[in-house]
Amino acid sequence: MRHEVVTVEWEGHPVGAFVPAPLSSVGELGATARVDAARAEGVLSPTAAWHDPRLEVAARLLLRAEGVASSRIEAINAPADVVAVANVDPSVAGPAAEVADNLRALDAVLAHDGPLTREDLWQWHSILMTSADLDDDLKGAWRDRLGWVGGPTPRRSAYVATPDDRIDALMVDLVDYANKPSHDPVTAAGLLHAQFEAIHPFADGNGRIGRLLIGWTLHRHIPLAVPPPVSVAFLRDVGGYLSGLTLYRTIGPDDWIRWFAGTVEHAAMCATETLAAAGELVASWPALLENLRSDAAARRLVDQVLTHPALDVDTAVRLLDVSPPTARTALEVLAERGVLRAVDLPGTGEPGRPRSWWVAGELLDLLAR
């Protein structure tokens, strides 16, 4: 696997831009990297299918942690409560809206069962960049200018990415490899992510799209119903993550794949533990409502909380087919019993008619941890 550094001009000055070798040229990795990847796949495989529908719902909810962590790696931060509301209320703006866009892009990735195409990547990028401060012509399109990372200019940056006139050919190779990888699924996911980051094909959002590509690869090739939130593990060791990507570019894939496989394995084990804790929490909710009559709206609404972690009166009315006062009472009862908590979000809803929200606070806190 041989890369090249080509000289390009930026504002009259020459700079060296990195061009990775195509993924089709990557041969067999070393024995240690292969063993580490196989062990990670062995941890992932038992979670490929769930027989308990509630567990699958909880697993998909766990992906909120993936989207939040992936955004945090890019210094886009918002409280989990606000993100939960932003995911269902387009009037919420700011960082929470950008994180919610990440969650919507993740939903689109996992809903895609066919082969990968460049158009899919463009669509996911458009969703991710919905609320971003980026020119519209750069949303859902390869960049048409020089890209770099870690500095105010390419001359003072940590890394200058592939020149824009080389992007399309390398991305054709990447997409071909994604659909028919010549390595095991964990290695393939790691190679695709590192190669995507090396190419850096978009003007913004490359890290988040590249991490979505990990989830798509594991989802398609193991296959996993829901991949583990690997961005949470990346966030715990950002230095190791960035160093691994640098080693991929400069030395080769083995050290990166060893680190990546260990991180995926850890993420899978943590996800299993978190899902078990979430299951226990959800199972405890009915006991909090024991002294309510059997037909109480709050009893019926608690069954909807797992799939609707952010609720307002209008949503509760729709779910329960009751009047707004009855729906509000149900929400307030669940808040009093500790299932929900109220969120104060001024400015949401219609002018003069702000919306009040309740979220599954303890559940979201558990997933955030």
Phi, psi and omega per residue, in radians:
M1 nan 1.833 -3.055
R2 -2.043 2.167 3.087
H3 -1.676 3.075 3.034
E4 -2.463 2.716 3.047
V5 -2.029 2.113 -3.099
V6 -1.915 2.606 3.135
T7 -1.565 2.218 3.074
V8 -2.210 2.857 -3.106
E9 -1.812 2.367 3.042
W10 -2.319 1.995 -3.126
E11 0.866 0.774 3.068
G12 1.448 0.058 -3.117
H13 -2.076 2.454 3.105
P14 -1.378 2.412 3.043
V15 -2.384 2.671 3.137
G16 -1.632 2.141 -3.133
A17 -1.909 2.447 -3.045
F18 -1.523 2.301 3.063
V19 -2.144 1.902 -3.120
P20 -1.267 2.706 2.999
A21 -1.182 2.623 3.129
P22 -1.115 2.641 3.135
L23 -1.110 -0.449 3.123
S24 -1.116 -0.245 -3.129
S25 -1.658 -0.052 -3.103
V26 -1.353 2.129 3.136
G27 -1.583 -2.762 -3.128
E28 -1.244 2.406 3.112
L29 -1.419 2.978 3.117
G30 -1.157 2.859 -3.048
A31 -1.062 -0.730 -3.088
T32 -1.136 -0.753 3.108
A33 -1.093 -0.687 3.141
R34 -1.158 -0.697 3.123
V35 -1.148 -0.770 3.141
D36 -1.089 -0.714 3.130
A37 -1.161 -0.690 3.128
A38 -1.141 -0.667 3.125
R39 -1.143 -0.724 3.103
A40 -1.097 -0.719 3.115
E41 -1.122 -0.615 3.104
G42 -1.130 -0.579 3.083
V43 -1.295 -0.618 -3.110
L44 -1.285 -0.681 -2.962
S45 -0.980 -0.704 3.140
P46 -1.074 -0.324 -3.139
T47 -1.649 0.174 -3.065
A48 -1.115 -0.475 3.117
A49 -2.514 2.461 3.102
W50 -1.969 2.427 3.108
H51 -1.664 -0.292 3.117
D52 -1.695 1.933 -3.101
P53 -0.998 -0.608 -3.140
R54 -1.139 -0.603 3.133
L55 -1.185 -0.669 3.104
E56 -1.141 -0.693 3.084
V57 -1.073 -0.767 3.129
A58 -1.104 -0.661 3.126
A59 -1.116 -0.720 3.104
R60 -1.156 -0.594 3.074
L61 -1.158 -0.588 3.118
L62 -1.053 -0.461 3.133
L63 -1.134 -0.286 3.001
R64 -1.000 -0.674 3.115
A65 -1.088 -0.631 3.097
E66 -1.085 -0.879 -3.117
G67 -1.121 -0.702 3.135
V68 -1.144 -0.796 -3.114
A69 -1.166 -0.719 3.122
S70 -1.054 -0.667 3.088
S71 -1.209 -0.677 -3.126
R72 -1.132 -0.577 3.079
I73 -1.015 -0.548 3.114
E74 -1.629 0.259 3.123
A75 1.117 0.543 3.027
I76 -1.860 1.844 -2.992
N77 -2.097 2.472 3.065
A78 -2.764 2.547 3.112
P79 -1.060 2.541 -3.113
A80 -1.029 -0.648 3.130
D81 -1.050 -0.786 -3.087
V82 -1.225 -0.648 3.103
V83 -1.099 -0.709 3.134
A84 -1.054 -0.688 3.104
V85 -1.243 -0.758 -3.131
A86 -1.055 -0.480 -3.121
N87 -1.194 -0.345 3.140
V88 -2.116 -0.133 -3.116
D89 -2.173 1.808 -3.090
P90 -1.182 -0.149 3.130
S91 -1.360 -0.239 3.087
V92 -1.304 2.265 -3.092
A93 -2.050 -3.058 3.076
G94 1.424 -2.806 -3.090
P95 -0.996 -0.625 3.136
A96 -1.067 -0.648 3.108
A97 -1.160 -0.663 3.115
E98 -1.167 -0.683 3.080
V99 -1.157 -0.720 3.110
A100 -1.087 -0.637 3.055
D101 -1.072 -0.672 3.088
N102 -1.075 -0.722 3.119
L103 -1.134 -0.698 3.125
R104 -1.170 -0.667 3.075
A105 -1.113 -0.682 3.101
L106 -1.107 -0.710 3.072
D107 -1.043 -0.742 -3.139
A108 -1.129 -0.671 3.128
V109 -1.076 -0.840 -3.070
L110 -1.303 -0.331 3.077
A111 -1.441 -0.147 -3.069
H112 -1.605 1.907 -3.083
D113 -1.753 -0.225 -3.109
G114 -1.462 -3.074 3.082
P115 -1.138 2.734 -3.141
L116 -1.362 2.480 3.034
T117 -2.315 2.867 3.048
R118 -1.083 -0.604 3.128
E119 -1.090 -0.608 3.072
D120 -1.091 -0.803 3.135
L121 -1.078 -0.700 3.109
W122 -1.124 -0.708 3.126
Q123 -1.128 -0.801 3.137
W124 -1.069 -0.667 3.121
H125 -1.151 -0.698 3.111
S126 -1.061 -0.736 3.113
I127 -1.129 -0.816 -3.114
L128 -1.051 -0.655 -3.036
M129 -1.609 0.170 -3.066
T130 -0.875 -0.829 -3.060
S131 -1.750 0.053 -3.048
A132 -1.376 2.684 3.077
D133 -1.487 1.379 -3.092
L134 -2.473 2.430 3.130
D135 -0.950 2.422 -3.087
D136 -1.012 -0.593 -3.100
D137 -1.280 -0.131 3.092
L138 -1.797 -0.031 3.077
K139 -1.532 2.126 -3.116
G140 1.296 0.562 3.139
A141 -2.658 2.597 3.036
W142 -1.072 2.638 3.099
R143 -1.182 2.646 3.140
D144 -2.018 0.452 -3.086
R145 -2.606 3.001 3.141
L146 -1.180 2.497 3.096
G147 -2.127 2.548 3.116
W148 -2.626 2.928 -3.060
V149 -2.312 2.416 2.950
G150 1.358 0.761 3.078
G151 3.033 2.850 -3.105
P152 -1.298 -0.438 3.129
T153 -2.448 2.826 3.095
P154 -1.102 -0.441 3.132
R155 -1.303 -0.327 -3.127
R156 -2.155 0.571 -3.082
S157 -1.841 2.899 3.064
A158 -1.390 -0.446 -3.035
Y159 -2.781 2.312 3.036
V160 -1.888 2.154 -2.996
A161 -1.422 3.043 -3.125
T162 -0.906 2.314 3.076
P163 -0.971 2.561 -3.010
D164 -1.092 -0.465 -3.136
D165 -1.355 -0.057 3.090
R166 -1.872 -0.068 -3.012
I167 -1.141 -0.875 -2.959
D168 -1.076 -0.753 -3.127
A169 -1.099 -0.728 3.134
L170 -1.199 -0.585 3.132
M171 -1.303 -0.534 3.015
V172 -1.075 -0.785 3.103
D173 -1.083 -0.737 -3.141
L174 -1.092 -0.773 -3.135
V175 -1.140 -0.718 3.100
D176 -1.056 -0.766 3.127
Y177 -1.140 -0.707 -3.123
A178 -1.015 -0.644 -3.098
N179 -1.413 -0.519 3.133
K180 -2.412 1.232 -3.090
P181 -1.185 2.586 3.123
S182 -1.715 0.232 3.108
H183 -2.299 3.004 3.096
D184 -1.098 2.844 -3.035
P185 -1.053 -0.683 -3.125
V186 -1.189 -0.799 3.091
T187 -1.071 -0.750 3.138
A188 -1.050 -0.754 3.126
A189 -1.078 -0.737 3.137
G190 -1.169 -0.736 3.125
L191 -1.141 -0.751 -3.135
L192 -1.090 -0.747 -3.132
H193 -1.125 -0.858 -3.101
A194 -1.105 -0.693 3.125
Q195 -1.155 -0.719 3.115
F196 -1.061 -0.772 -3.136
E197 -1.167 -0.591 3.110
A198 -1.169 -0.735 3.116
I199 -1.206 -0.724 3.135
H200 0.947 1.051 -2.917
P201 -1.290 -0.345 -3.085
F202 -1.772 2.833 3.106
A203 -1.272 -0.432 3.111
D204 -2.766 2.775 3.066
G205 1.480 0.194 -3.070
N206 -1.120 -0.730 -3.140
G207 -1.077 -0.768 -3.110
R208 -1.204 -0.738 3.093
I209 -1.145 -0.700 3.121
G210 -1.085 -0.621 3.105
R211 -1.321 -0.551 2.997
L212 -1.080 -0.602 -3.134
L213 -1.131 -0.550 3.051
I214 -1.064 -0.865 -3.136
G215 -1.052 -0.723 3.132
W216 -1.089 -0.747 -3.091
T217 -1.124 -0.813 3.141
L218 -1.170 -0.673 3.124
H219 -1.102 -0.666 -3.051
R220 -1.484 -0.686 -2.926
H221 -1.775 -0.160 3.052
I222 -1.541 -0.732 -0.247
P223 -1.606 2.602 3.082
L224 -1.764 2.376 3.019
A225 -1.066 -0.792 3.085
V226 -2.466 2.109 3.140
P227 -1.258 2.714 3.123
P228 -1.217 2.703 -3.135
P229 -1.324 1.441 -3.063
V230 -1.182 -0.438 3.140
S231 -1.136 -0.486 3.075
V232 -1.094 -0.764 3.107
A233 -1.184 -0.682 3.081
F234 -1.047 -0.729 -3.092
L235 -1.094 -0.546 3.135
R236 -1.277 -0.312 3.139
D237 -2.495 1.111 -3.112
V238 -1.078 -0.630 3.120
G239 -1.082 -0.780 3.101
G240 -1.125 -0.669 3.130
Y241 -1.078 -0.900 -3.108
L242 -1.190 -0.640 3.096
S243 -1.122 -0.700 3.128
G244 -1.083 -0.721 3.112
L245 -1.150 -0.622 3.089
T246 -1.156 -0.742 3.106
L247 -1.094 -0.662 3.097
Y248 -1.005 -0.779 -3.083
R249 -1.261 -0.654 -2.943
T250 -1.702 -0.567 -3.050
I251 -1.975 -0.769 -3.086
G252 2.555 3.128 -2.963
P253 -1.448 -0.296 -2.947
D254 -1.042 -0.935 -3.105
D255 -1.086 -0.677 3.113
W256 -1.092 -0.799 -3.102
I257 -1.151 -0.634 3.092
R258 -1.089 -0.811 3.124
W259 -1.134 -0.778 -3.107
F260 -1.075 -0.802 -3.116
A261 -1.087 -0.743 3.103
G262 -1.101 -0.641 3.139
T263 -1.232 -0.714 3.086
V264 -1.096 -0.747 3.123
E265 -1.048 -0.789 3.132
H266 -1.124 -0.721 -3.140
A267 -1.091 -0.686 -3.139
A268 -1.152 -0.732 3.140
M269 -1.177 -0.723 3.108
C270 -1.134 -0.664 3.127
A271 -1.101 -0.712 3.117
T272 -1.080 -0.756 3.117
E273 -1.124 -0.736 -3.123
T274 -1.155 -0.699 3.117
L275 -1.106 -0.678 3.111
A276 -1.110 -0.742 3.118
A277 -1.150 -0.678 3.107
A278 -1.137 -0.688 3.099
G279 -1.079 -0.715 3.106
E280 -1.134 -0.703 3.135
L281 -1.108 -0.829 -3.133
V282 -1.103 -0.670 3.133
A283 -1.163 -0.382 -3.128
S284 -1.433 -0.258 -3.041
W285 -1.132 -0.769 -3.116
P286 -0.993 -0.611 -3.137
A287 -1.128 -0.447 3.118
L288 -1.256 -0.216 -3.066
L289 -2.018 0.296 -2.992
E290 -1.034 -0.600 -3.077
N291 -1.534 0.181 3.048
L292 -1.611 2.616 3.131
R293 -1.150 2.729 -2.976
S294 -1.108 -0.478 -3.113
D295 -1.710 0.198 -3.118
A296 -1.087 2.471 -3.116
A297 -1.069 -0.606 -3.134
A298 -1.103 -0.622 3.109
R299 -1.126 -0.699 -3.140
R300 -1.282 -0.594 -3.098
L301 -1.261 -0.541 -3.099
V302 -1.077 -0.499 3.112
D303 -1.229 -0.236 -3.102
Q304 -1.716 -0.171 -2.990
V305 -1.144 -0.658 -3.092
L306 -1.075 -0.648 3.137
T307 -1.612 -0.183 3.116
H308 -2.336 1.286 -3.073
P309 -1.225 -0.165 3.016
A310 -2.189 2.139 -3.052
L311 -2.273 2.499 2.925
D312 -2.182 3.118 -3.071
V313 -1.081 -0.764 -3.113
D314 -1.038 -0.723 3.140
T315 -1.165 -0.728 3.125
A316 -1.125 -0.653 3.075
V317 -1.043 -0.800 -3.120
R318 -1.146 -0.733 -3.100
L319 -1.209 -0.626 -3.024
L320 -1.776 -0.260 -3.052
D321 0.994 0.938 3.130
V322 -2.269 3.075 3.116
S323 -1.323 2.759 3.108
P324 -0.987 -0.752 3.104
P325 -1.049 -0.694 3.127
T326 -1.159 -0.698 3.119
A327 -1.121 -0.762 3.126
R328 -1.087 -0.727 3.118
T329 -1.061 -0.724 3.132
A330 -1.084 -0.745 3.122
L331 -1.116 -0.740 -3.132
E332 -1.175 -0.621 3.086
V333 -1.129 -0.774 3.127
L334 -1.137 -0.533 3.058
A335 -1.228 -0.726 3.114
E336 -1.091 -0.594 -3.107
R337 -1.504 -0.057 3.060
G338 1.609 0.058 3.111
V339 -1.333 -0.739 3.139
L340 -2.034 2.899 2.931
R341 -2.436 2.555 -3.119
A342 -1.305 2.518 3.110
V343 -2.129 2.223 3.131
D344 -1.652 1.920 3.135
L345 -2.200 1.455 3.118
P346 -1.042 2.499 3.070
G347 1.646 -0.112 3.081
T348 -1.536 2.707 -3.134
G349 1.536 -2.964 -3.112
E350 -1.408 2.647 3.087
P351 -0.981 2.291 -3.131
G352 1.401 -0.066 3.138
R353 -2.446 1.180 -3.111
P354 -1.109 2.594 -3.134
R355 -1.671 2.369 3.023
S356 -1.668 2.482 -3.078
W357 -2.196 2.617 3.006
W358 -2.255 2.425 -3.129
V359 -2.230 2.750 3.068
A360 -1.361 1.360 -2.960
G361 -1.023 -0.870 -3.087
E362 -1.145 -0.641 3.105
L363 -1.149 -0.793 3.116
L364 -1.120 -0.646 3.094
D365 -1.115 -0.692 3.128
L366 -1.111 -0.767 3.136
L367 -1.186 -0.606 3.129
A368 -1.169 -0.535 3.120
R369 -1.282 nan nan
